[in-house]
Amino acid sequence: MMRIWALPVLLVLCGSAVATRLVRGERPGEAAALLVVFLVLAATNSPLIFPKSIGALEAQRRSADDGRPIVFWRPGCVYCLRLRIRLGRSARRMYWVNIWRDSAGAAAVRAANDGNETVPTVLVAGRPHVNPDPAWVREQLRRPA
């Protein structure tokens, strides 16, 4: 659990330290602006912006029933964040598996990527696609199951 929140917490702590130093130097406006930047960075690197993660086995079961894609991701991954943001609301129509919280998900990603935990890995109709273009993923959501 701590590994998931390490980067966001570090960003908040660093932002707070820098803002405190600026306030002591009598530059509160700069301190407030910089603190906001650090808080935004922390939020975008936290698991809060991603849809609720489920286990890999449950995601595979549900995907077999309804044909929805599965996204294997991890917090702090820039490419996962890019995919999530570019998908917008349609991201909620997919099953998201956090490989740092689910060992079966991490094993599935390693099996698809020659032993590497390369994310995002999107499973569509049982076939893995590593770091796919968000437009392609969106197109897969439009196709009938």
CNS distance restraints for C-alpha pairs under 8 A (distance, minus, plus):
assign (resid   1 and name CA) (resid   5 and name CA) 6.99 0.50 0.50
assign (resid   1 and name CA) (resid 101 and name CA) 7.35 0.50 0.50
assign (resid   2 and name CA) (resid   6 and name CA) 5.92 0.50 0.50
assign (resid   3 and name CA) (resid   7 and name CA) 7.97 0.50 0.50
assign (resid   3 and name CA) (resid 100 and name CA) 7.88 0.50 0.50
assign (resid   4 and name CA) (resid  46 and name CA) 7.34 0.50 0.50
assign (resid   4 and name CA) (resid  47 and name CA) 7.26 0.50 0.50
assign (resid   4 and name CA) (resid  74 and name CA) 7.92 0.50 0.50
assign (resid   4 and name CA) (resid  75 and name CA) 5.90 0.50 0.50
assign (resid   4 and name CA) (resid  76 and name CA) 7.96 0.50 0.50
assign (resid   4 and name CA) (resid 100 and name CA) 7.27 0.50 0.50
assign (resid   5 and name CA) (resid   9 and name CA) 5.99 0.50 0.50
assign (resid   5 and name CA) (resid  46 and name CA) 6.46 0.50 0.50
assign (resid   5 and name CA) (resid  47 and name CA) 7.86 0.50 0.50
assign (resid   6 and name CA) (resid  10 and name CA) 6.02 0.50 0.50
assign (resid   7 and name CA) (resid  11 and name CA) 6.13 0.50 0.50
assign (resid   7 and name CA) (resid  42 and name CA) 7.16 0.50 0.50
assign (resid   7 and name CA) (resid  45 and name CA) 7.01 0.50 0.50
assign (resid   7 and name CA) (resid  46 and name CA) 7.73 0.50 0.50
assign (resid   7 and name CA) (resid  76 and name CA) 6.96 0.50 0.50
assign (resid   8 and name CA) (resid  12 and name CA) 6.28 0.50 0.50
assign (resid   8 and name CA) (resid  41 and name CA) 7.50 0.50 0.50
assign (resid   8 and name CA) (resid  42 and name CA) 4.15 0.50 0.50
assign (resid   8 and name CA) (resid  43 and name CA) 6.77 0.50 0.50
assign (resid   8 and name CA) (resid  45 and name CA) 5.95 0.50 0.50
assign (resid   8 and name CA) (resid  46 and name CA) 5.77 0.50 0.50
assign (resid   9 and name CA) (resid  13 and name CA) 6.14 0.50 0.50
assign (resid   9 and name CA) (resid  42 and name CA) 7.06 0.50 0.50
assign (resid  10 and name CA) (resid  14 and name CA) 6.05 0.50 0.50
assign (resid  11 and name CA) (resid  15 and name CA) 5.96 0.50 0.50
assign (resid  11 and name CA) (resid  38 and name CA) 5.91 0.50 0.50
assign (resid  11 and name CA) (resid  39 and name CA) 7.25 0.50 0.50
assign (resid  11 and name CA) (resid  41 and name CA) 7.13 0.50 0.50
assign (resid  11 and name CA) (resid  42 and name CA) 5.59 0.50 0.50
assign (resid  12 and name CA) (resid  16 and name CA) 6.01 0.50 0.50
assign (resid  12 and name CA) (resid  35 and name CA) 7.95 0.50 0.50
assign (resid  12 and name CA) (resid  38 and name CA) 6.11 0.50 0.50
assign (resid  12 and name CA) (resid  39 and name CA) 6.00 0.50 0.50
assign (resid  12 and name CA) (resid  42 and name CA) 6.39 0.50 0.50
assign (resid  13 and name CA) (resid  17 and name CA) 6.15 0.50 0.50
assign (resid  14 and name CA) (resid  18 and name CA) 6.17 0.50 0.50
assign (resid  14 and name CA) (resid  38 and name CA) 7.86 0.50 0.50
assign (resid  15 and name CA) (resid  19 and name CA) 5.97 0.50 0.50
assign (resid  15 and name CA) (resid  34 and name CA) 6.89 0.50 0.50
assign (resid  15 and name CA) (resid  35 and name CA) 5.23 0.50 0.50
assign (resid  15 and name CA) (resid  38 and name CA) 5.26 0.50 0.50
assign (resid  15 and name CA) (resid  39 and name CA) 7.48 0.50 0.50
assign (resid  16 and name CA) (resid  20 and name CA) 5.98 0.50 0.50
assign (resid  16 and name CA) (resid  35 and name CA) 6.41 0.50 0.50
assign (resid  17 and name CA) (resid  21 and name CA) 6.30 0.50 0.50
assign (resid  18 and name CA) (resid  22 and name CA) 6.28 0.50 0.50
assign (resid  18 and name CA) (resid  31 and name CA) 7.35 0.50 0.50
assign (resid  18 and name CA) (resid  34 and name CA) 7.96 0.50 0.50
assign (resid  18 and name CA) (resid  35 and name CA) 7.94 0.50 0.50
assign (resid  19 and name CA) (resid  23 and name CA) 6.12 0.50 0.50
assign (resid  19 and name CA) (resid  28 and name CA) 7.86 0.50 0.50
assign (resid  19 and name CA) (resid  30 and name CA) 7.77 0.50 0.50
assign (resid  19 and name CA) (resid  31 and name CA) 4.30 0.50 0.50
assign (resid  19 and name CA) (resid  32 and name CA) 6.82 0.50 0.50
assign (resid  19 and name CA) (resid  34 and name CA) 6.66 0.50 0.50
assign (resid  19 and name CA) (resid  35 and name CA) 6.00 0.50 0.50
assign (resid  20 and name CA) (resid  24 and name CA) 6.19 0.50 0.50
assign (resid  20 and name CA) (resid  31 and name CA) 7.15 0.50 0.50
assign (resid  21 and name CA) (resid  25 and name CA) 6.28 0.50 0.50
assign (resid  22 and name CA) (resid  26 and name CA) 6.37 0.50 0.50
assign (resid  22 and name CA) (resid  27 and name CA) 5.26 0.50 0.50
assign (resid  22 and name CA) (resid  28 and name CA) 6.43 0.50 0.50
assign (resid  22 and name CA) (resid  30 and name CA) 7.02 0.50 0.50
assign (resid  22 and name CA) (resid  31 and name CA) 5.36 0.50 0.50
assign (resid  23 and name CA) (resid  27 and name CA) 5.19 0.50 0.50
assign (resid  23 and name CA) (resid  28 and name CA) 4.79 0.50 0.50
assign (resid  23 and name CA) (resid  31 and name CA) 6.07 0.50 0.50
assign (resid  27 and name CA) (resid  31 and name CA) 6.33 0.50 0.50
assign (resid  28 and name CA) (resid  32 and name CA) 6.10 0.50 0.50
assign (resid  29 and name CA) (resid  33 and name CA) 6.32 0.50 0.50
assign (resid  30 and name CA) (resid  34 and name CA) 6.02 0.50 0.50
assign (resid  31 and name CA) (resid  35 and name CA) 6.02 0.50 0.50
assign (resid  32 and name CA) (resid  36 and name CA) 6.24 0.50 0.50
assign (resid  33 and name CA) (resid  37 and name CA) 6.44 0.50 0.50
assign (resid  34 and name CA) (resid  38 and name CA) 6.33 0.50 0.50
assign (resid  35 and name CA) (resid  39 and name CA) 6.14 0.50 0.50
assign (resid  36 and name CA) (resid  40 and name CA) 6.16 0.50 0.50
assign (resid  37 and name CA) (resid  41 and name CA) 6.25 0.50 0.50
assign (resid  38 and name CA) (resid  42 and name CA) 6.11 0.50 0.50
assign (resid  39 and name CA) (resid  43 and name CA) 6.13 0.50 0.50
assign (resid  40 and name CA) (resid  44 and name CA) 6.21 0.50 0.50
assign (resid  41 and name CA) (resid  45 and name CA) 6.26 0.50 0.50
assign (resid  42 and name CA) (resid  46 and name CA) 6.15 0.50 0.50
assign (resid  43 and name CA) (resid  48 and name CA) 7.14 0.50 0.50
assign (resid  43 and name CA) (resid  49 and name CA) 7.24 0.50 0.50
assign (resid  44 and name CA) (resid  48 and name CA) 7.98 0.50 0.50
assign (resid  44 and name CA) (resid  49 and name CA) 6.48 0.50 0.50
assign (resid  44 and name CA) (resid  81 and name CA) 7.46 0.50 0.50
assign (resid  45 and name CA) (resid  75 and name CA) 6.17 0.50 0.50
assign (resid  45 and name CA) (resid  76 and name CA) 4.96 0.50 0.50
assign (resid  45 and name CA) (resid  77 and name CA) 7.72 0.50 0.50
assign (resid  45 and name CA) (resid  81 and name CA) 7.68 0.50 0.50
assign (resid  46 and name CA) (resid  75 and name CA) 6.09 0.50 0.50
assign (resid  46 and name CA) (resid  76 and name CA) 7.00 0.50 0.50
assign (resid  47 and name CA) (resid  75 and name CA) 5.74 0.50 0.50
assign (resid  50 and name CA) (resid  84 and name CA) 6.90 0.50 0.50
assign (resid  50 and name CA) (resid  96 and name CA) 7.99 0.50 0.50
assign (resid  51 and name CA) (resid  91 and name CA) 7.33 0.50 0.50
assign (resid  51 and name CA) (resid  92 and name CA) 6.03 0.50 0.50
assign (resid  51 and name CA) (resid  96 and name CA) 6.66 0.50 0.50
assign (resid  52 and name CA) (resid  96 and name CA) 6.89 0.50 0.50
assign (resid  53 and name CA) (resid  95 and name CA) 7.23 0.50 0.50
assign (resid  53 and name CA) (resid  96 and name CA) 4.93 0.50 0.50
assign (resid  53 and name CA) (resid  97 and name CA) 4.96 0.50 0.50
assign (resid  53 and name CA) (resid  98 and name CA) 5.89 0.50 0.50
assign (resid  54 and name CA) (resid  58 and name CA) 6.74 0.50 0.50
assign (resid  54 and name CA) (resid  59 and name CA) 6.45 0.50 0.50
assign (resid  54 and name CA) (resid  95 and name CA) 7.22 0.50 0.50
assign (resid  54 and name CA) (resid  96 and name CA) 6.39 0.50 0.50
assign (resid  54 and name CA) (resid  97 and name CA) 5.45 0.50 0.50
assign (resid  54 and name CA) (resid  98 and name CA) 7.51 0.50 0.50
assign (resid  55 and name CA) (resid  59 and name CA) 6.09 0.50 0.50
assign (resid  55 and name CA) (resid  97 and name CA) 5.96 0.50 0.50
assign (resid  55 and name CA) (resid  98 and name CA) 7.85 0.50 0.50
assign (resid  55 and name CA) (resid 102 and name CA) 5.93 0.50 0.50
assign (resid  55 and name CA) (resid 104 and name CA) 7.52 0.50 0.50
assign (resid  55 and name CA) (resid 105 and name CA) 6.96 0.50 0.50
assign (resid  56 and name CA) (resid  60 and name CA) 6.04 0.50 0.50
assign (resid  56 and name CA) (resid  97 and name CA) 5.97 0.50 0.50
assign (resid  56 and name CA) (resid 102 and name CA) 6.89 0.50 0.50
assign (resid  56 and name CA) (resid 104 and name CA) 5.83 0.50 0.50
assign (resid  56 and name CA) (resid 105 and name CA) 4.81 0.50 0.50
assign (resid  56 and name CA) (resid 108 and name CA) 7.99 0.50 0.50
assign (resid  57 and name CA) (resid  61 and name CA) 6.19 0.50 0.50
assign (resid  57 and name CA) (resid 104 and name CA) 7.12 0.50 0.50
assign (resid  57 and name CA) (resid 105 and name CA) 7.82 0.50 0.50
assign (resid  58 and name CA) (resid  62 and name CA) 6.15 0.50 0.50
assign (resid  59 and name CA) (resid  63 and name CA) 5.90 0.50 0.50
assign (resid  59 and name CA) (resid  70 and name CA) 6.68 0.50 0.50
assign (resid  59 and name CA) (resid  95 and name CA) 5.93 0.50 0.50
assign (resid  59 and name CA) (resid  96 and name CA) 7.71 0.50 0.50
assign (resid  59 and name CA) (resid  97 and name CA) 7.48 0.50 0.50
assign (resid  60 and name CA) (resid  64 and name CA) 6.06 0.50 0.50
assign (resid  60 and name CA) (resid  70 and name CA) 7.47 0.50 0.50
assign (resid  61 and name CA) (resid  65 and name CA) 6.53 0.50 0.50
assign (resid  62 and name CA) (resid  66 and name CA) 6.28 0.50 0.50
assign (resid  62 and name CA) (resid  67 and name CA) 7.76 0.50 0.50
assign (resid  62 and name CA) (resid  68 and name CA) 7.81 0.50 0.50
assign (resid  63 and name CA) (resid  67 and name CA) 4.74 0.50 0.50
assign (resid  63 and name CA) (resid  68 and name CA) 5.02 0.50 0.50
assign (resid  63 and name CA) (resid  69 and name CA) 6.48 0.50 0.50
assign (resid  63 and name CA) (resid  70 and name CA) 7.13 0.50 0.50
assign (resid  63 and name CA) (resid  95 and name CA) 7.75 0.50 0.50
assign (resid  64 and name CA) (resid  68 and name CA) 7.91 0.50 0.50
assign (resid  66 and name CA) (resid 145 and name CA) 6.52 0.50 0.50
assign (resid  67 and name CA) (resid 124 and name CA) 7.83 0.50 0.50
assign (resid  67 and name CA) (resid 125 and name CA) 6.62 0.50 0.50
assign (resid  67 and name CA) (resid 145 and name CA) 4.79 0.50 0.50
assign (resid  68 and name CA) (resid  93 and name CA) 7.13 0.50 0.50
assign (resid  68 and name CA) (resid  94 and name CA) 5.72 0.50 0.50
assign (resid  68 and name CA) (resid  95 and name CA) 7.14 0.50 0.50
assign (resid  68 and name CA) (resid 124 and name CA) 7.33 0.50 0.50
assign (resid  68 and name CA) (resid 141 and name CA) 7.19 0.50 0.50
assign (resid  68 and name CA) (resid 145 and name CA) 7.20 0.50 0.50
assign (resid  69 and name CA) (resid  94 and name CA) 5.40 0.50 0.50
assign (resid  69 and name CA) (resid  95 and name CA) 6.41 0.50 0.50
assign (resid  69 and name CA) (resid 122 and name CA) 6.66 0.50 0.50
assign (resid  69 and name CA) (resid 123 and name CA) 5.54 0.50 0.50
assign (resid  69 and name CA) (resid 124 and name CA) 4.80 0.50 0.50
assign (resid  69 and name CA) (resid 125 and name CA) 7.11 0.50 0.50
assign (resid  69 and name CA) (resid 140 and name CA) 7.88 0.50 0.50
assign (resid  69 and name CA) (resid 141 and name CA) 7.56 0.50 0.50
assign (resid  70 and name CA) (resid  94 and name CA) 5.84 0.50 0.50
assign (resid  70 and name CA) (resid  95 and name CA) 4.64 0.50 0.50
assign (resid  70 and name CA) (resid  96 and name CA) 5.88 0.50 0.50
assign (resid  70 and name CA) (resid  97 and name CA) 7.27 0.50 0.50
assign (resid  70 and name CA) (resid 122 and name CA) 5.54 0.50 0.50
assign (resid  70 and name CA) (resid 123 and name CA) 4.97 0.50 0.50
assign (resid  70 and name CA) (resid 124 and name CA) 6.77 0.50 0.50
assign (resid  71 and name CA) (resid  94 and name CA) 7.01 0.50 0.50
assign (resid  71 and name CA) (resid  95 and name CA) 6.06 0.50 0.50
assign (resid  71 and name CA) (resid  96 and name CA) 4.80 0.50 0.50
assign (resid  71 and name CA) (resid  97 and name CA) 6.08 0.50 0.50
assign (resid  71 and name CA) (resid 120 and name CA) 6.44 0.50 0.50
assign (resid  71 and name CA) (resid 121 and name CA) 5.87 0.50 0.50
assign (resid  71 and name CA) (resid 122 and name CA) 4.46 0.50 0.50
assign (resid  71 and name CA) (resid 123 and name CA) 6.39 0.50 0.50
assign (resid  72 and name CA) (resid  96 and name CA) 5.99 0.50 0.50
assign (resid  72 and name CA) (resid  97 and name CA) 4.77 0.50 0.50
assign (resid  72 and name CA) (resid  98 and name CA) 6.00 0.50 0.50
assign (resid  72 and name CA) (resid  99 and name CA) 6.32 0.50 0.50
assign (resid  72 and name CA) (resid 105 and name CA) 6.81 0.50 0.50
assign (resid  72 and name CA) (resid 109 and name CA) 7.12 0.50 0.50
assign (resid  72 and name CA) (resid 119 and name CA) 6.32 0.50 0.50
assign (resid  72 and name CA) (resid 120 and name CA) 5.52 0.50 0.50
assign (resid  72 and name CA) (resid 121 and name CA) 5.18 0.50 0.50
assign (resid  72 and name CA) (resid 122 and name CA) 6.22 0.50 0.50
assign (resid  72 and name CA) (resid 123 and name CA) 8.00 0.50 0.50
assign (resid  73 and name CA) (resid  77 and name CA) 7.51 0.50 0.50
assign (resid  73 and name CA) (resid  80 and name CA) 6.00 0.50 0.50
assign (resid  73 and name CA) (resid  96 and name CA) 7.06 0.50 0.50
assign (resid  73 and name CA) (resid  97 and name CA) 6.12 0.50 0.50
assign (resid  73 and name CA) (resid  98 and name CA) 5.07 0.50 0.50
assign (resid  73 and name CA) (resid  99 and name CA) 6.01 0.50 0.50
assign (resid  73 and name CA) (resid 119 and name CA) 5.36 0.50 0.50
assign (resid  73 and name CA) (resid 120 and name CA) 4.98 0.50 0.50
assign (resid  73 and name CA) (resid 121 and name CA) 7.01 0.50 0.50
assign (resid  74 and name CA) (resid  80 and name CA) 7.20 0.50 0.50
assign (resid  74 and name CA) (resid  98 and name CA) 5.17 0.50 0.50
assign (resid  74 and name CA) (resid  99 and name CA) 5.76 0.50 0.50
assign (resid  74 and name CA) (resid 100 and name CA) 6.12 0.50 0.50
assign (resid  74 and name CA) (resid 119 and name CA) 7.11 0.50 0.50
assign (resid  74 and name CA) (resid 120 and name CA) 7.81 0.50 0.50
assign (resid  75 and name CA) (resid  80 and name CA) 7.91 0.50 0.50
assign (resid  75 and name CA) (resid  98 and name CA) 7.66 0.50 0.50
assign (resid  76 and name CA) (resid  81 and name CA) 7.78 0.50 0.50
assign (resid  77 and name CA) (resid  81 and name CA) 6.29 0.50 0.50
assign (resid  77 and name CA) (resid 119 and name CA) 7.47 0.50 0.50
assign (resid  78 and name CA) (resid  82 and name CA) 6.14 0.50 0.50
assign (resid  79 and name CA) (resid  83 and name CA) 6.18 0.50 0.50
assign (resid  79 and name CA) (resid 119 and name CA) 7.38 0.50 0.50
assign (resid  79 and name CA) (resid 120 and name CA) 6.63 0.50 0.50
assign (resid  79 and name CA) (resid 131 and name CA) 7.05 0.50 0.50
assign (resid  80 and name CA) (resid  84 and name CA) 6.10 0.50 0.50
assign (resid  80 and name CA) (resid 119 and name CA) 6.70 0.50 0.50
assign (resid  80 and name CA) (resid 120 and name CA) 5.28 0.50 0.50
assign (resid  81 and name CA) (resid  85 and name CA) 6.08 0.50 0.50
assign (resid  82 and name CA) (resid  86 and name CA) 6.03 0.50 0.50
assign (resid  83 and name CA) (resid  87 and name CA) 6.05 0.50 0.50
assign (resid  83 and name CA) (resid 120 and name CA) 7.91 0.50 0.50
assign (resid  83 and name CA) (resid 133 and name CA) 7.71 0.50 0.50
assign (resid  83 and name CA) (resid 134 and name CA) 5.46 0.50 0.50
assign (resid  84 and name CA) (resid  88 and name CA) 6.53 0.50 0.50
assign (resid  84 and name CA) (resid  91 and name CA) 6.34 0.50 0.50
assign (resid  86 and name CA) (resid 134 and name CA) 6.14 0.50 0.50
assign (resid  86 and name CA) (resid 135 and name CA) 7.95 0.50 0.50
assign (resid  87 and name CA) (resid  91 and name CA) 5.28 0.50 0.50
assign (resid  87 and name CA) (resid 134 and name CA) 6.36 0.50 0.50
assign (resid  87 and name CA) (resid 135 and name CA) 7.85 0.50 0.50
assign (resid  87 and name CA) (resid 137 and name CA) 7.96 0.50 0.50
assign (resid  87 and name CA) (resid 138 and name CA) 6.50 0.50 0.50
assign (resid  89 and name CA) (resid  93 and name CA) 7.97 0.50 0.50
assign (resid  90 and name CA) (resid  94 and name CA) 7.56 0.50 0.50
assign (resid  90 and name CA) (resid 138 and name CA) 7.37 0.50 0.50
assign (resid  90 and name CA) (resid 141 and name CA) 7.86 0.50 0.50
assign (resid  93 and name CA) (resid 141 and name CA) 7.74 0.50 0.50
assign (resid  97 and name CA) (resid 102 and name CA) 7.24 0.50 0.50
assign (resid  97 and name CA) (resid 105 and name CA) 6.43 0.50 0.50
assign (resid  98 and name CA) (resid 102 and name CA) 6.24 0.50 0.50
assign (resid  98 and name CA) (resid 105 and name CA) 7.17 0.50 0.50
assign (resid  99 and name CA) (resid 103 and name CA) 6.43 0.50 0.50
assign (resid  99 and name CA) (resid 104 and name CA) 7.80 0.50 0.50
assign (resid  99 and name CA) (resid 105 and name CA) 5.09 0.50 0.50
assign (resid  99 and name CA) (resid 106 and name CA) 4.62 0.50 0.50
assign (resid 100 and name CA) (resid 106 and name CA) 7.09 0.50 0.50
assign (resid 102 and name CA) (resid 106 and name CA) 6.43 0.50 0.50
assign (resid 103 and name CA) (resid 107 and name CA) 6.12 0.50 0.50
assign (resid 104 and name CA) (resid 108 and name CA) 6.16 0.50 0.50
assign (resid 105 and name CA) (resid 109 and name CA) 6.28 0.50 0.50
assign (resid 106 and name CA) (resid 110 and name CA) 6.20 0.50 0.50
assign (resid 106 and name CA) (resid 117 and name CA) 6.65 0.50 0.50
assign (resid 107 and name CA) (resid 111 and name CA) 6.09 0.50 0.50
assign (resid 108 and name CA) (resid 112 and name CA) 6.31 0.50 0.50
assign (resid 109 and name CA) (resid 113 and name CA) 6.12 0.50 0.50
assign (resid 109 and name CA) (resid 115 and name CA) 7.83 0.50 0.50
assign (resid 109 and name CA) (resid 116 and name CA) 7.26 0.50 0.50
assign (resid 109 and name CA) (resid 117 and name CA) 5.64 0.50 0.50
assign (resid 109 and name CA) (resid 118 and name CA) 6.89 0.50 0.50
assign (resid 109 and name CA) (resid 119 and name CA) 7.64 0.50 0.50
assign (resid 109 and name CA) (resid 121 and name CA) 6.72 0.50 0.50
assign (resid 110 and name CA) (resid 114 and name CA) 6.05 0.50 0.50
assign (resid 110 and name CA) (resid 115 and name CA) 4.21 0.50 0.50
assign (resid 110 and name CA) (resid 116 and name CA) 4.93 0.50 0.50
assign (resid 110 and name CA) (resid 117 and name CA) 5.20 0.50 0.50
assign (resid 110 and name CA) (resid 118 and name CA) 7.59 0.50 0.50
assign (resid 111 and name CA) (resid 115 and name CA) 5.91 0.50 0.50
assign (resid 111 and name CA) (resid 116 and name CA) 7.98 0.50 0.50
assign (resid 112 and name CA) (resid 128 and name CA) 6.32 0.50 0.50
assign (resid 113 and name CA) (resid 117 and name CA) 6.85 0.50 0.50
assign (resid 113 and name CA) (resid 118 and name CA) 6.62 0.50 0.50
assign (resid 113 and name CA) (resid 130 and name CA) 7.83 0.50 0.50
assign (resid 118 and name CA) (resid 130 and name CA) 7.09 0.50 0.50
assign (resid 118 and name CA) (resid 131 and name CA) 7.93 0.50 0.50
assign (resid 119 and name CA) (resid 130 and name CA) 6.69 0.50 0.50
assign (resid 119 and name CA) (resid 131 and name CA) 6.34 0.50 0.50
assign (resid 120 and name CA) (resid 130 and name CA) 6.16 0.50 0.50
assign (resid 120 and name CA) (resid 131 and name CA) 5.08 0.50 0.50
assign (resid 120 and name CA) (resid 132 and name CA) 7.75 0.50 0.50
assign (resid 121 and name CA) (resid 128 and name CA) 6.31 0.50 0.50
assign (resid 121 and name CA) (resid 129 and name CA) 5.55 0.50 0.50
assign (resid 121 and name CA) (resid 130 and name CA) 4.42 0.50 0.50
assign (resid 121 and name CA) (resid 131 and name CA) 5.79 0.50 0.50
assign (resid 121 and name CA) (resid 132 and name CA) 7.62 0.50 0.50
assign (resid 122 and name CA) (resid 128 and name CA) 5.61 0.50 0.50
assign (resid 122 and name CA) (resid 129 and name CA) 5.10 0.50 0.50
assign (resid 122 and name CA) (resid 130 and name CA) 6.37 0.50 0.50
assign (resid 122 and name CA) (resid 131 and name CA) 7.43 0.50 0.50
assign (resid 122 and name CA) (resid 132 and name CA) 7.32 0.50 0.50
assign (resid 123 and name CA) (resid 127 and name CA) 5.35 0.50 0.50
assign (resid 123 and name CA) (resid 128 and name CA) 4.41 0.50 0.50
assign (resid 123 and name CA) (resid 129 and name CA) 6.22 0.50 0.50
assign (resid 124 and name CA) (resid 128 and name CA) 6.45 0.50 0.50
assign (resid 124 and name CA) (resid 129 and name CA) 7.55 0.50 0.50
assign (resid 124 and name CA) (resid 140 and name CA) 7.74 0.50 0.50
assign (resid 132 and name CA) (resid 136 and name CA) 6.88 0.50 0.50
assign (resid 132 and name CA) (resid 137 and name CA) 6.87 0.50 0.50
assign (resid 133 and name CA) (resid 137 and name CA) 6.51 0.50 0.50
assign (resid 134 and name CA) (resid 138 and name CA) 6.13 0.50 0.50
assign (resid 135 and name CA) (resid 139 and name CA) 6.24 0.50 0.50
assign (resid 136 and name CA) (resid 140 and name CA) 6.39 0.50 0.50
assign (resid 137 and name CA) (resid 141 and name CA) 6.60 0.50 0.50
assign (resid 138 and name CA) (resid 142 and name CA) 6.80 0.50 0.50
assign (resid 139 and name CA) (resid 143 and name CA) 6.74 0.50 0.50
